[in-house]
Amino acid sequence: MSLAAPEAEGGRAPPALMPLLRSLEDLKRIRSAARAGSIAERLFAGAWAALVAGAHPAEVARHSLRQALAATVLGDLDAALLDQLGLPADAARGIVRATVAEAAGPLDPALRAWLLEGPEMLPAGAVPGFVGQLAAQPRAGATAPGRGRLILDPPESHAEHCALVALFGVVLAPVWGARPETVFLAGLAHHLHNALMPDSGFAGEMALGEWLAPAMARATETALGELEPGLRAAVEAACRILPDAGTPEGRAFHAADTLDRVLQVESQLRAAGTSMGFVLREMELVHAGPVKPFQDAVLARMGLAA
């Protein structure tokens, strides 16, 4: 294969999806008092629970992306919690559906139509042990042989990374004509070895040399051993796309994986470099309302006006 072929395929990645991808990326950093972990970690656990209960990967992919799109706007205000807060059930579901429909606007039309169909609930089985291990296992940050490690706090977990790669893969699948359920399942499973192996990054992998592959295989085998044979076979089949970008599914996966890794760092650099002017004027930290003139006067007097 010539060098031009992968460059041409990579050049099909759609910039119009970047605002949505950035919004999904933020699910790693949204938490709430009554629920453990970030929204991304809980989407990861929920997807595996549904798969263990026998749900088809396509249904799990659709349901997970639908939940993620709603969370980009509502955070943890899902239909169940809105019902608990006294909203009529129809109103709560309507709010969530409208939010999903609006957030799905930039998606491929066929993917958007597919996303808005299907059941609103999926069965849930026992969550495999590796799910909690991946949620507790931090990513290494940027490492390279001969250089110090660059760690941006707080580090993301492997569960968060895998969840976002799986979601990005579904969003990007139509670009290369990939099967979204295959890319989604491969995204969920591509770091199973890190349930057992702490992440030493690129530098550590180079240090392991010829022993890296067998160590990863042993760790992956340990995680796969927690799955029943049918699901294990499905995961192993999906993960055959991982070695290269020679298939539509491989392209969608590697685009998703690359974008998540870079957007993770971008989000932290963007937060560190944000100006007070942007926060006050563009993000409207002090919202418009009857007391805003008073608030603005306080900020000006205290030297905090942008």
BAFI-3210 file (N, C-alpha, C; in Angstrom, 3 decimals, decimal comma, padded with zeros to 6 digits):
// residues 306
n [1|2|3|4|5|6|7|8|9|10|11|12|13|14|15|16|17|18|19|20|21|22|23|24|25|26|27|28|29|30|31|32|33|34|35|36|37|38|39|40|41|42|43|44|45|46|47|48|49|50|51|52|53|54|55|56|57|58|59|60|61|62|63|64|65|66|67|68|69|70|71|72|73|74|75|76|77|78|79|80|81|82|83|84|85|86|87|88|89|90|91|92|93|94|95|96|97|98|99|100|101|102|103|104|105|106|107|108|109|110|111|112|113|114|115|116|117|118|119|120|121|122|123|124|125|126|127|128|129|130|131|132|133|134|135|136|137|138|139|140|141|142|143|144|145|146|147|148|149|150|151|152|153|154|155|156|157|158|159|160|161|162|163|164|165|166|167|168|169|170|171|172|173|174|175|176|177|178|179|180|181|182|183|184|185|186|187|188|189|190|191|192|193|194|195|196|197|198|199|200|201|202|203|204|205|206|207|208|209|210|211|212|213|214|215|216|217|218|219|220|221|222|223|224|225|226|227|228|229|230|231|232|233|234|235|236|237|238|239|240|241|242|243|244|245|246|247|248|249|250|251|252|253|254|255|256|257|258|259|260|261|262|263|264|265|266|267|268|269|270|271|272|273|274|275|276|277|278|279|280|281|282|283|284|285|286|287|288|289|290|291|292|293|294|295|296|297|298|299|300|301|302|303|304|305|306]
n.u [000,850|000,567|002,023|000,267|-002,315|-003,200|-002,980|-004,825|-007,170|-007,189|-007,528|-010,203|-011,495|-013,963|-013,990|-016,233|-017,387|-015,959|-016,766|-018,819|-017,386|-015,614|-017,436|-018,410|-016,030|-015,776|-017,306|-015,728|-015,124|-017,317|-019,184|-021,320|-022,988|-024,377|-023,525|-020,997|-017,838|-016,963|-019,204|-018,385|-017,010|-019,149|-020,760|-019,128|-019,146|-021,911|-022,286|-020,824|-022,263|-024,721|-023,950|-023,068|-025,509|-026,648|-027,450|-027,431|-024,428|-024,837|-027,203|-026,318|-024,321|-025,860|-027,584|-025,712|-024,457|-026,651|-027,263|-024,896|-024,982|-027,199|-026,147|-024,180|-025,435|-027,306|-025,867|-025,836|-028,567|-030,742|-033,602|-034,724|-033,902|-035,031|-037,706|-037,801|-037,471|-039,902|-040,931|-043,371|-043,487|-043,650|-042,876|-040,242|-039,004|-039,419|-037,838|-035,283|-035,229|-035,498|-033,154|-031,223|-031,856|-031,239|-028,483|-027,546|-027,533|-025,210|-024,470|-024,026|-026,774|-028,102|-027,034|-027,959|-030,743|-030,932|-029,955|-031,968|-033,935|-035,139|-035,032|-035,515|-034,451|-032,066|-031,204|-029,407|-026,548|-024,278|-021,471|-018,339|-015,256|-013,005|-013,874|-014,126|-011,433|-010,228|-011,381|-010,109|-007,525|-005,068|-004,275|-001,113|-000,222|001,752|004,524|007,899|010,713|013,709|012,882|011,335|008,265|005,161|002,601|-000,660|-002,698|-006,093|-005,262|-006,766|-008,856|-008,472|-010,946|-012,453|-011,099|-011,478|-014,281|-014,767|-013,371|-014,881|-017,401|-016,692|-015,956|-018,400|-019,626|-017,909|-017,981|-019,667|-018,142|-016,165|-017,672|-017,979|-018,920|-020,755|-021,180|-019,075|-016,795|-017,405|-017,420|-014,772|-013,508|-014,368|-012,958|-010,213|-008,198|-008,119|-005,985|-004,850|-006,284|-004,958|-002,283|-000,429|-000,194|002,548|003,120|004,436|007,229|007,713|006,687|008,509|010,736|010,096|010,336|010,750|009,196|006,876|004,560|003,836|003,294|001,140|-000,689|-001,084|-002,246|-004,541|-005,860|-006,496|-008,465|-010,403|-011,184|-013,180|-015,521|-018,496|-018,559|-019,809|-019,921|-017,249|-016,160|-017,289|-016,069|-013,371|-013,481|-014,208|-011,937|-010,074|-009,768|-007,917|-005,031|-004,319|-005,058|-006,390|-008,954|-012,436|-013,530|-011,195|-010,084|-012,012|-011,822|-009,075|-009,003|-010,801|-009,454|-007,058|-008,003|-009,286|-007,112|-005,597|-007,438|-007,941|-005,610|-005,685|-007,989|-007,209|-005,066|-006,445|-008,155|-006,244|-005,208|-007,232|-008,719|-009,760|-011,402|-012,608|-014,070|-015,851|-017,104|-017,669|-018,473|-020,228|-020,067|-020,999|-024,234|-026,732|-029,292|-031,519|-029,801|-027,370|-026,108|-025,328|-023,614|-021,615|-020,584|-019,451|-017,410|-015,890|-014,990|-013,429|-011,385|-011,713|-013,070|-013,410]
n.v [-001,190|002,216|005,268|007,314|006,332|005,756|008,403|009,721|008,455|009,143|011,837|012,117|012,561|014,354|017,753|019,181|017,769|018,291|020,142|018,612|016,288|017,383|018,141|015,634|014,615|016,022|014,574|013,001|014,534|015,281|014,993|013,893|014,274|012,010|009,832|007,540|008,153|009,481|010,617|009,407|007,118|005,745|005,293|003,500|001,322|000,772|-000,014|-002,422|-003,885|-004,172|-005,647|-008,018|-008,886|-009,790|-008,054|-006,873|-005,815|-003,642|-002,457|-001,690|000,124|002,121|002,900|003,788|005,957|007,606|008,207|009,539|011,797|013,159|013,751|015,614|018,018|017,933|016,827|014,921|014,900|012,862|011,053|009,482|010,757|013,286|012,593|011,797|014,270|015,372|015,976|015,277|012,013|011,856|014,434|014,504|012,484|013,638|015,946|014,807|013,361|015,472|016,854|014,975|014,767|017,351|017,543|015,570|016,691|017,336|014,840|012,140|011,767|009,228|007,817|009,439|009,097|006,350|006,408|007,681|005,843|002,684|000,870|002,509|001,560|-000,854|-004,264|-005,142|-006,709|-008,438|-006,495|-006,962|-007,741|-006,476|-004,007|-002,220|-002,235|-001,005|001,490|002,389|002,475|004,655|006,584|006,841|009,318|011,533|009,958|009,309|007,540|008,300|010,768|012,863|012,126|013,496|014,559|015,478|016,754|016,250|012,794|010,901|007,950|004,510|003,411|005,682|006,599|004,370|004,358|006,801|006,449|004,372|005,665|007,836|006,276|005,261|007,644|008,395|006,292|006,291|007,819|006,261|004,138|002,137|-000,574|000,363|-001,010|-002,835|-001,215|000,135|-001,947|-002,828|-000,494|-000,336|-002,511|-002,325|-001,789|-003,824|-005,216|-003,424|-003,577|-005,314|-004,612|-001,897|001,347|002,139|003,723|004,891|004,936|002,985|000,747|000,467|-000,159|-002,711|-004,193|-007,142|-008,543|-007,249|-007,854|-010,606|-010,151|-008,358|-009,974|-012,000|-010,533|-009,576|-011,971|-012,735|-010,841|-011,345|-013,850|-013,429|-013,217|-014,663|-017,403|-016,673|-013,821|-013,300|-014,309|-012,522|-010,120|-010,729|-011,061|-008,477|-007,076|-007,763|-005,786|-004,023|-004,009|-002,494|000,135|-000,749|-001,517|-000,447|-000,390|-000,454|002,007|003,811|003,179|003,819|006,512|007,457|006,711|008,164|010,818|011,010|010,726|012,999|015,093|014,843|015,886|018,412|019,497|019,883|021,652|023,755|024,541|025,359|027,544|029,385|032,621|035,276|037,103|035,600|033,750|035,390|036,955|035,336|032,818|033,654|033,672|035,197|035,523|037,019|039,003|040,262|041,150|041,571|044,105|045,032|042,921|043,170|045,648|045,053|043,264|044,969|046,857|045,247|044,602|042,539|042,589|041,895]
n.w [000,000|-000,842|000,521|000,136|000,315|003,111|004,021|002,439|003,281|006,012|005,681|005,293|007,645|009,449|010,072|010,947|012,993|015,272|017,426|018,667|019,396|021,251|023,217|024,025|025,020|027,399|029,162|030,702|032,830|034,266|037,144|039,861|043,060|044,095|042,698|041,854|040,378|037,076|034,436|032,059|032,991|034,127|031,907|030,572|032,377|032,342|029,683|029,557|031,441|030,151|027,898|029,120|030,052|027,764|025,742|022,362|020,724|018,922|019,858|022,379|021,699|020,452|022,560|024,466|023,173|022,868|025,563|026,189|024,501|025,550|028,050|027,463|027,582|029,729|031,802|034,709|034,946|034,277|032,855|034,902|037,265|036,887|037,018|039,697|040,829|040,523|038,016|035,494|034,038|031,224|030,502|031,461|029,914|027,436|027,544|027,648|025,213|023,358|023,870|023,090|020,347|019,447|020,093|018,427|015,957|014,239|013,280|010,894|008,673|008,408|010,577|012,627|012,420|013,000|015,596|017,038|017,188|018,566|021,776|024,987|027,299|028,503|029,344|032,370|033,485|035,743|036,472|034,983|036,737|035,674|034,847|037,037|037,745|035,523|035,746|037,995|037,186|036,265|033,318|031,611|030,785|028,699|027,421|026,482|025,200|026,918|027,776|030,278|032,014|031,028|032,875|033,166|035,547|036,699|036,082|033,434|033,559|032,484|031,908|031,273|028,983|027,234|027,044|025,713|023,307|022,230|021,931|020,221|018,066|017,116|016,313|014,246|012,492|010,070|008,278|007,134|006,321|008,237|010,448|013,121|015,573|015,745|015,887|018,232|020,174|019,994|020,822|023,512|024,509|024,002|025,818|027,687|028,786|030,550|032,869|034,506|034,048|035,081|033,575|031,800|029,719|026,495|026,761|028,749|027,459|025,351|026,851|027,761|025,489|023,621|025,368|025,752|024,126|024,876|027,617|027,532|026,223|028,117|030,209|028,940|028,410|031,009|031,676|029,665|030,461|032,305|030,950|029,517|027,107|024,569|024,515|024,924|022,537|020,714|021,492|021,008|018,236|017,400|018,189|016,325|014,493|015,454|014,898|012,575|010,139|007,930|007,281|007,035|009,634|011,188|010,473|011,477|014,202|014,818|014,168|016,107|018,490|018,289|018,186|020,684|022,461|021,876|022,230|024,944|026,128|024,953|026,128|028,767|028,479|027,338|029,411|031,278|029,988|029,755|029,614|031,876|030,653|028,602|030,117|031,519|029,508|027,171|028,202|030,082|032,961|035,085|035,054|032,897|034,344|036,956|039,000|037,836|037,120|039,672|040,429|038,471|039,154|041,649|040,865|039,239|041,105|042,709|041,066|039,238|036,878|033,419]
ca.u [000,000|001,362|001,850|-000,837|-003,613|-003,637|-003,126|-006,102|-008,248|-007,195|-008,018|-011,676|-012,030|-014,794|-013,819|-017,518|-017,753|-015,088|-017,471|-019,500|-016,382|-015,131|-018,491|-018,381|-014,788|-015,979|-017,991|-014,726|-014,904|-018,595|-019,528|-022,376|-022,810|-024,979|-023,062|-019,543|-017,133|-017,413|-020,217|-017,719|-016,767|-020,421|-021,176|-018,305|-019,685|-023,244|-022,178|-020,419|-023,368|-025,716|-023,384|-023,092|-026,906|-027,066|-027,846|-026,608|-023,518|-025,400|-028,140|-025,532|-023,682|-026,884|-028,041|-024,623|-024,281|-027,824|-027,048|-023,792|-025,431|-028,033|-025,306|-023,400|-026,221|-027,990|-025,026|-026,451|-030,025|-031,386|-035,062|-035,072|-033,723|-036,036|-038,948|-037,664|-037,590|-041,295|-041,415|-044,130|-042,624|-043,638|-042,083|-038,833|-038,531|-039,431|-036,657|-034,109|-035,277|-035,229|-031,738|-030,495|-032,101|-030,486|-027,053|-027,222|-027,646|-024,075|-024,157|-024,481|-028,238|-028,532|-026,668|-028,858|-032,043|-030,759|-029,740|-033,206|-034,844|-034,725|-035,545|-034,903|-033,798|-031,429|-030,978|-028,108|-026,025|-023,188|-020,350|-017,089|-014,291|-012,028|-014,437|-013,676|-009,974|-009,893|-011,781|-009,119|-006,189|-004,854|-003,478|000,265|000,182|002,646|005,874|008,732|012,025|014,717|012,294|010,507|006,835|004,287|001,331|-001,569|-003,650|-006,075|-005,170|-007,972|-008,761|-008,610|-012,372|-012,873|-010,532|-012,153|-015,649|-014,779|-012,981|-016,049|-018,404|-016,156|-015,980|-019,756|-019,841|-017,073|-018,138|-020,178|-017,139|-015,469|-018,586|-017,683|-020,003|-020,542|-021,131|-017,741|-015,872|-017,775|-016,965|-013,309|-013,139|-014,563|-012,093|-008,832|-007,227|-008,390|-004,737|-004,507|-006,931|-003,901|-001,000|-000,364|000,182|003,873|003,242|005,280|008,595|007,720|006,486|009,776|011,660|009,762|010,851|010,116|008,311|005,637|003,427|003,325|002,733|-000,185|-001,556|-001,428|-003,162|-005,810|-006,467|-007,069|-009,714|-011,371|-011,659|-014,351|-016,697|-019,023|-017,941|-020,362|-019,472|-015,797|-015,903|-017,649|-015,025|-012,154|-013,704|-014,153|-010,576|-009,219|-009,565|-007,003|-003,626|-004,008|-006,156|-006,631|-010,377|-013,262|-013,631|-009,891|-009,918|-012,871|-011,258|-007,830|-009,355|-011,398|-008,425|-006,130|-008,679|-009,501|-005,846|-005,163|-008,423|-007,752|-004,569|-006,157|-008,962|-006,507|-004,327|-007,419|-008,587|-005,130|-004,919|-008,428|-008,615|-010,916|-012,295|-013,396|-015,014|-016,895|-017,868|-018,156|-019,151|-021,223|-019,982|-021,981|-025,313|-027,664|-030,405|-031,822|-028,730|-026,091|-025,402|-024,694|-022,491|-020,555|-019,961|-018,601|-016,229|-015,052|-014,373|-012,431|-010,361|-011,922|-013,826|-012,586]
ca.v [000,000|003,433|006,192|008,237|005,742|006,089|009,845|010,094|007,977|009,989|013,146|012,131|012,891|015,556|018,813|019,669|017,017|018,609|020,646|017,510|015,427|018,069|018,054|014,267|014,481|016,603|013,629|012,466|015,473|015,635|014,093|014,411|013,836|010,727|008,769|007,384|008,217|010,415|010,090|008,501|005,829|005,044|004,809|002,318|000,230|000,439|-000,742|-003,803|-004,546|-004,540|-006,726|-009,234|-009,319|-010,357|-007,056|-006,881|-004,666|-002,496|-001,797|-001,064|001,296|003,150|003,378|004,509|007,253|008,420|008,704|010,482|013,043|013,859|014,221|016,791|019,199|017,763|016,226|013,761|015,053|011,928|010,975|008,916|011,778|014,327|012,037|011,868|015,674|015,778|016,209|014,164|011,093|012,225|015,658|014,152|011,775|014,586|016,797|014,021|013,081|016,719|017,152|014,047|015,130|018,567|017,244|014,683|017,444|017,254|013,466|011,619|011,637|007,848|007,496|010,192|008,428|005,087|006,723|008,122|004,703|001,658|000,929|003,492|000,848|-002,119|-005,082|-004,944|-007,871|-008,177|-005,820|-007,722|-007,141|-005,612|-002,674|-001,420|-002,101|-000,006|002,792|002,776|002,476|005,911|006,600|007,217|010,633|011,478|009,491|008,969|007,079|009,327|012,032|012,779|011,908|014,663|014,166|016,585|016,345|014,854|011,860|010,153|006,513|003,714|003,275|006,913|006,572|003,355|004,808|007,864|005,874|003,631|006,638|008,496|005,317|005,229|008,926|008,476|005,101|006,534|008,459|005,203|003,039|001,079|-001,067|001,051|-001,909|-003,432|-000,187|000,389|-003,048|-002,775|000,641|-000,721|-003,619|-002,268|-001,691|-004,827|-005,613|-002,479|-003,949|-005,951|-003,936|-000,436|001,967|002,765|004,597|004,506|004,670|001,697|-000,309|000,272|-000,822|-004,139|-004,799|-008,346|-009,112|-006,477|-008,563|-011,707|-009,631|-007,826|-011,110|-012,676|-009,669|-009,570|-013,279|-012,718|-010,076|-012,064|-015,007|-013,066|-013,149|-015,949|-017,697|-015,941|-012,431|-013,306|-014,487|-011,272|-009,144|-011,121|-010,790|-007,030|-006,595|-008,068|-004,564|-003,123|-003,869|-001,564|000,954|-001,244|-001,784|000,685|-000,398|-000,066|003,455|004,512|002,992|004,555|007,932|007,713|006,573|009,285|012,057|011,055|010,953|014,388|015,992|014,790|016,865|019,733|020,012|020,344|022,846|024,830|025,016|026,060|028,787|030,207|033,960|035,763|037,735|034,567|033,160|036,350|037,451|034,279|031,776|034,318|033,133|036,005|035,487|038,141|038,911|041,516|041,629|041,615|045,396|045,044|041,984|043,759|046,732|044,410|042,752|046,094|047,445|044,310|044,375|041,257|042,772|041,608]
ca.w [000,000|-000,918|001,632|-000,145|000,656|004,468|004,156|001,835|004,148|007,197|005,279|005,237|008,966|009,268|011,084|011,458|014,190|016,398|018,622|019,342|020,013|022,452|024,236|024,544|025,794|028,725|030,046|031,632|033,927|034,885|038,242|040,728|044,446|044,449|041,802|041,886|039,108|036,050|033,525|031,116|033,656|034,316|030,587|030,331|033,203|031,859|028,422|029,839|032,139|029,139|027,088|029,937|030,150|026,487|024,754|021,152|020,714|018,210|020,765|023,442|021,102|020,251|023,858|025,121|022,526|023,195|026,925|026,172|023,885|026,527|029,151|027,073|027,961|031,009|032,821|035,359|035,033|033,356|032,995|036,206|038,300|036,663|037,567|041,154|041,203|040,426|036,660|034,935|033,291|029,809|030,367|031,664|028,716|026,324|027,670|027,277|023,777|022,630|024,039|022,229|018,956|019,136|020,135|017,302|014,709|013,309|012,877|009,612|008,756|008,659|011,959|013,501|012,404|013,740|017,001|017,680|017,258|019,509|023,155|025,880|028,401|028,184|030,541|033,022|034,200|036,691|035,822|035,158|037,637|035,001|034,662|038,167|037,697|034,512|036,280|039,008|036,577|035,539|032,093|031,924|030,303|027,532|027,740|025,333|025,661|027,108|028,215|031,465|031,787|031,131|033,469|033,407|036,582|037,130|034,957|033,088|033,792|031,272|031,615|030,587|027,628|026,421|026,792|024,709|022,019|021,743|021,484|019,029|016,962|016,560|015,635|013,053|011,641|008,711|007,421|006,405|006,058|009,202|011,295|014,404|016,722|015,811|016,379|019,613|021,026|020,015|021,672|024,914|024,933|023,507|026,915|028,713|029,457|031,614|034,128|035,298|033,828|035,196|032,310|031,830|028,565|025,364|027,221|029,425|026,461|024,648|027,769|027,831|024,266|023,107|026,377|025,826|023,528|025,716|028,864|027,208|025,900|029,376|030,944|028,203|028,633|032,359|031,623|028,830|031,209|033,098|030,086|029,041|025,810|023,437|024,559|024,720|021,109|020,041|021,810|020,282|016,814|017,200|018,406|015,175|013,706|016,147|014,493|011,486|009,620|006,587|007,083|007,477|011,090|011,710|010,296|012,433|015,532|015,021|014,207|017,419|019,511|018,157|018,560|022,132|023,149|021,693|022,842|026,388|026,463|024,544|027,084|029,954|028,099|027,115|030,728|031,916|029,284|029,593|030,184|032,610|029,685|027,929|031,072|031,861|028,354|026,279|028,962|030,930|034,321|035,811|034,078|032,780|035,278|037,640|039,876|037,124|037,276|040,992|040,398|037,648|039,931|042,652|040,191|038,809|042,289|043,238|040,054|038,558|035,632|032,242]
c.u [000,889|001,101|000,648|-002,169|-004,038|-003,799|-004,457|-007,267|-008,336|-007,738|-009,522|-012,299|-012,741|-014,602|-015,130|-017,950|-016,955|-015,827|-018,194|-018,497|-015,833|-016,169|-018,545|-017,149|-014,960|-016,711|-017,017|-014,630|-016,199|-018,963|-020,693|-022,326|-023,268|-024,454|-021,547|-018,963|-017,701|-018,513|-019,584|-017,469|-018,058|-021,004|-020,407|-018,862|-021,060|-023,224|-021,799|-021,524|-024,434|-025,215|-023,418|-024,511|-027,450|-027,526|-026,894|-025,689|-024,059|-026,378|-027,393|-024,851|-024,675|-027,314|-026,969|-024,425|-025,458|-027,686|-025,958|-024,209|-026,300|-027,163|-024,445|-024,122|-026,738|-027,078|-025,706|-027,959|-030,686|-032,880|-035,465|-034,956|-034,736|-037,396|-038,938|-037,842|-038,992|-041,789|-042,278|-043,236|-042,533|-042,783|-040,595|-038,270|-038,469|-038,218|-035,412|-034,097|-034,954|-033,749|-030,894|-030,644|-031,293|-028,988|-026,620|-027,240|-026,472|-023,801|-024,622|-025,990|-028,720|-028,200|-027,608|-030,224|-031,988|-030,661|-031,043|-034,263|-034,439|-035,211|-034,812|-034,163|-033,167|-031,271|-029,590|-027,726|-024,954|-022,003|-019,078|-016,096|-013,330|-012,554|-013,993|-012,174|-009,559|-010,300|-010,775|-007,722|-005,969|-004,055|-002,108|000,570|001,090|004,038|006,597|010,084|013,018|014,190|011,494|009,042|006,075|002,930|000,517|-002,628|-005,016|-005,958|-006,517|-007,765|-008,856|-010,076|-012,874|-012,357|-011,276|-013,586|-015,685|-014,336|-014,157|-017,109|-017,949|-016,231|-017,338|-020,028|-019,113|-017,294|-018,657|-019,146|-016,439|-016,373|-018,376|-018,940|-019,829|-020,430|-019,759|-016,737|-016,139|-017,223|-015,444|-012,827|-013,284|-013,467|-010,612|-007,781|-007,528|-007,126|-004,389|-005,318|-005,906|-002,582|-001,120|000,225|001,529|004,110|004,195|006,687|008,691|007,543|007,771|010,783|011,382|010,225|010,060|009,134|006,989|004,444|002,953|002,744|001,328|-001,160|-002,006|-002,453|-004,534|-006,566|-007,129|-008,406|-010,778|-011,952|-012,865|-015,644|-017,175|-018,585|-018,484|-019,894|-017,970|-015,472|-016,210|-016,583|-013,759|-012,300|-013,605|-012,721|-009,617|-008,992|-008,423|-005,614|-003,349|-005,249|-006,487|-008,077|-011,173|-013,361|-012,309|-009,652|-010,752|-012,311|-010,030|-008,042|-009,908|-010,341|-007,471|-006,780|-008,907|-008,204|-005,415|-006,144|-008,352|-006,727|-005,039|-007,105|-008,277|-005,676|-005,267|-007,891|-007,483|-004,876|-006,106|-008,250|-009,880|-011,916|-013,180|-014,463|-016,165|-017,752|-018,477|-018,962|-020,190|-021,263|-020,923|-023,135|-026,111|-028,839|-030,556|-030,695|-027,395|-025,396|-024,688|-023,462|-021,316|-019,822|-019,029|-017,297|-015,292|-014,303|-013,258|-011,349|-010,496|-012,728|-012,901|-012,603]
c.v [001,245|004,317|007,094|007,675|006,043|007,585|010,302|009,665|008,826|011,375|013,242|012,482|014,248|016,609|019,306|018,947|017,423|019,210|019,542|016,599|016,077|018,009|016,666|014,056|014,990|015,658|012,929|013,313|015,922|014,562|014,685|013,680|012,406|009,555|008,736|007,488|009,249|009,781|009,104|007,138|005,049|004,567|003,536|001,122|-000,198|-000,348|-002,196|-004,566|-005,005|-005,686|-008,052|-009,788|-009,844|-009,352|-007,101|-005,661|-003,438|-001,730|-001,076|000,195|002,434|003,759|004,221|005,887|008,170|009,011|009,778|011,824|013,842|014,472|015,414|018,077|019,085|017,262|014,995|013,910|014,156|011,839|010,459|009,963|012,913|013,876|012,118|013,294|016,230|016,104|015,035|013,305|011,472|013,472|015,352|013,456|012,717|015,501|016,048|013,751|014,326|017,092|016,259|014,446|016,366|018,292|016,394|015,407|017,299|015,855|013,171|011,357|010,222|007,423|008,202|009,520|007,122|005,343|007,025|007,030|003,802|001,881|001,960|002,834|-000,443|-002,936|-004,819|-006,197|-007,458|-007,572|-006,633|-006,987|-006,197|-004,195|-001,745|-001,214|-001,041|001,393|003,301|002,929|003,777|005,705|007,206|008,677|010,465|011,063|009,195|008,521|008,236|010,665|011,809|012,642|013,215|014,190|015,421|016,106|016,974|013,919|011,206|008,690|005,778|003,471|004,490|006,941|005,579|003,760|005,836|007,361|005,113|004,582|007,373|007,559|005,217|006,504|008,971|007,331|005,420|007,138|007,422|004,009|001,859|000,640|-000,477|000,112|-002,567|-002,448|000,096|-000,697|-003,082|-001,624|000,321|-001,659|-003,409|-002,069|-002,696|-005,229|-004,684|-002,673|-004,578|-005,187|-002,440|000,152|002,670|003,654|004,062|004,153|003,307|000,545|-000,586|-000,452|-002,321|-004,895|-006,024|-008,960|-008,355|-007,283|-009,727|-011,231|-009,090|-008,960|-011,830|-011,843|-009,622|-010,863|-013,339|-011,989|-010,819|-013,272|-014,708|-013,091|-014,542|-016,148|-016,880|-014,504|-012,349|-013,429|-013,204|-010,204|-009,461|-010,833|-009,295|-006,522|-006,977|-006,832|-003,713|-002,978|-002,824|-000,769|000,547|-001,564|-000,547|000,767|000,007|001,424|004,222|004,375|003,864|006,061|008,299|007,695|007,767|010,582|012,129|011,345|012,414|015,362|015,974|015,832|018,272|020,327|020,558|021,590|024,031|025,410|025,829|027,419|029,707|031,559|034,326|036,426|036,730|034,014|034,118|036,754|036,330|033,221|032,340|033,715|033,888|036,245|036,784|037,927|040,204|042,039|041,772|042,978|045,508|044,139|042,552|044,863|046,159|043,936|043,875|046,695|046,574|043,959|043,081|041,384|042,555|042,798]
c.w [000,000|000,288|001,423|000,331|002,090|004,681|003,576|002,708|005,423|006,902|005,144|006,597|008,913|010,368|011,680|012,735|015,431|017,598|019,386|020,034|021,281|023,569|024,850|025,424|027,224|029,679|030,994|032,894|034,605|035,903|039,016|042,062|044,700|043,623|041,774|040,484|038,156|035,209|032,548|031,742|033,826|032,988|030,221|031,098|032,708|030,567|028,672|030,561|031,150|028,265|027,838|030,037|028,828|025,454|023,566|021,161|019,985|019,094|021,892|022,922|020,948|021,590|024,546|024,505|022,820|024,600|026,947|025,585|024,845|027,620|028,768|027,445|029,393|032,123|033,397|035,556|033,991|033,661|034,372|037,303|038,130|037,192|039,097|041,657|040,986|039,033|036,222|034,049|031,823|029,576|030,495|030,433|027,525|026,349|027,206|025,777|022,955|022,707|023,141|020,764|018,565|019,102|018,953|015,961|013,759|012,770|011,464|009,687|009,054|010,083|012,924|013,565|013,193|015,237|017,728|017,723|018,418|020,928|023,999|027,036|027,876|029,465|031,109|033,781|035,192|035,946|036,041|036,051|036,952|034,792|035,797|038,178|036,677|034,960|037,309|038,422|035,800|034,262|032,407|031,631|029,098|027,983|026,441|025,850|025,772|027,567|029,492|031,092|031,959|031,638|033,741|034,393|036,355|035,936|034,684|033,447|032,458|030,913|030,852|029,158|026,743|026,088|025,678|023,344|021,409|021,203|020,228|017,831|016,316|015,768|014,292|012,079|010,235|007,751|006,556|006,100|006,985|009,945|012,691|015,588|016,874|016,375|017,852|020,537|021,109|020,888|023,140|025,404|024,662|024,597|028,025|029,470|030,613|032,883|035,069|035,218|034,083|033,914|032,461|030,622|027,510|025,821|027,896|028,457|025,693|025,549|027,876|026,591|023,836|024,099|026,485|025,318|024,392|027,042|028,626|026,922|027,171|030,156|030,270|028,417|030,010|032,364|030,816|029,551|032,075|032,276|029,702|027,591|024,637|023,383|024,346|023,235|020,336|020,271|021,028|018,795|016,537|017,283|017,284|014,297|014,257|015,518|013,422|011,091|008,197|006,284|007,478|008,998|011,740|011,586|011,308|013,845|015,738|014,956|015,574|018,513|019,487|018,620|020,068|022,865|023,055|022,345|024,360|026,826|026,112|025,579|028,328|029,655|027,896|028,443|031,398|031,282|029,121|030,278|030,955|031,669|028,987|028,871|031,365|030,667|027,522|027,029|029,932|032,336|035,259|034,844|034,053|033,723|036,044|038,519|039,151|037,221|038,616|040,996|039,609|038,399|041,002|042,008|039,758|039,990|042,823|042,230|039,284|037,270|034,449|031,291]
res [m|s|l|a|a|p|e|a|e|g|g|r|a|p|p|a|l|m|p|l|l|r|s|l|e|d|l|k|r|i|r|s|a|a|r|a|g|s|i|a|e|r|l|f|a|g|a|w|a|a|l|v|a|g|a|h|p|a|e|v|a|r|h|s|l|r|q|a|l|a|a|t|v|l|g|d|l|d|a|a|l|l|d|q|l|g|l|p|a|d|a|a|r|g|i|v|r|a|t|v|a|e|a|a|g|p|l|d|p|a|l|r|a|w|l|l|e|g|p|e|m|l|p|a|g|a|v|p|g|f|v|g|q|l|a|a|q|p|r|a|g|a|t|a|p|g|r|g|r|l|i|l|d|p|p|e|s|h|a|e|h|c|a|l|v|a|l|f|g|v|v|l|a|p|v|w|g|a|r|p|e|t|v|f|l|a|g|l|a|h|h|l|h|n|a|l|m|p|d|s|g|f|a|g|e|m|a|l|g|e|w|l|a|p|a|m|a|r|a|t|e|t|a|l|g|e|l|e|p|g|l|r|a|a|v|e|a|a|c|r|i|l|p|d|a|g|t|p|e|g|r|a|f|h|a|a|d|t|l|d|r|v|l|q|v|e|s|q|l|r|a|a|g|t|s|m|g|f|v|l|r|e|m|e|l|v|h|a|g|p|v|k|p|f|q|d|a|v|l|a|r|m|g|l|a|a]
***
